[in-house]
Amino acid sequence: MNSSNLKKLLLEYNRKRMSAIYDAEQRKNSLYEVHPELQKIDDEISKEAISVSKQMLAHKDTSLLNELNQKINDLKSKKQEILSSLGKDESYLKPHYECEDCSDTGYITNSNETIMCHCLKQKLFNLEYNNSNLSNLDTENFEHFSFDLYSNEVNEEKYHSKISPRKNMEFIYKLTHTFIDEFDDINKKNLLFTGNTGLGKSFLSSCIANELLQQGKTVLYQTAPVMLDTIMDYRFGKENSSKDIYDSLLNVDLLIIDDLGTECINNMKFSELFNIINSRLLNSKKATKTIISTNLSLDNLFATYDERIVSRLVGHYHICHFFGDDIRFSKKG
């Protein structure tokens, strides 16, 4: 992890958090000016809490808590009635953080443990690893997905299938949504996209990434050549290499490996690829799912990679074969 990137992001988070708190204070003050009875209620709630706390410390009488809770609940109900009459609720007066999980601090504290929030992890991934791979999520999402780009023609000689490209894509599309819905089930399979270029494999991967990012999952998108070269740099202790990328490849919620089969392969890279795939399958602490995209056919995968890798793909991945005409030309049309 690049410490300068982390510092930069934490400064950004602090600005966002302070801005959200300031905006909430402005909304509250504006509302108080028009409806001063709201401020009176808030002041009374604070006064009651302080008064009872002092009495409890002085007399060690915990029975006062019940009385306090009743008074505060009555005051809150009165406050909610006023807000409802204005078409608002309690959330209107609270800061609207970009990430409600960490309140724009970048960290979450559970019991005695403080961990980095998924939102901060993802921003670091985007800065350090994803580069341009996840830069088009505004357009590469299911809202922009169209079955009309795929032919309805059934042509077994041309497509080597008894169904049309569109029918095939409808099946794959349904499978991707099942993958998203069942993402947290560690026993459910991963996805392997195979087929020629220009058939929507990378686009569909981005669509899935988009959905899972909105659910608070972390996503790391790497081409196979870049991923394996980065691991080699780490293994050989090259300058600017870091163990963080390797840990991220193993533990990120969704790893997308694009362009498998375009890397320069050797025995060391075979071993590293197998370790990444296998370790993610064996993770029992949480779901670590993988999407692999390749232009290679199944036959070519068997010919290129050793039995250990292919057996994991066949046994633990839904194999989605893309076929049809290059949709890039359809989009231009």
Secondary structure by P-SEA (a helix, b strand, c coil): ccaaaaaaaaaaaaaaaaaaaaaaaaaaaaaaaacaaaaaaaaaaaaaaaaaaaaaaacccccaaaaaaaaaaaaaaaaaaaaaaaccccccccccccccccccccccccccbbbbcaaaaaaaaaacccccccccccccccccccccccccccccccccccccaaaaaaaaaaaaaaaaaacccccbbbbbbbccccccaaaaaaaaaaaaaaabbbbbbbcaaaaaaaaaaaaaccccccaaaaaaaacccbbbbcccccccccaaaaaaaaaaaaaaaacccccbbbbbbccccaaaaaacccaaaaaaaaccccbbbbbcccccccccc
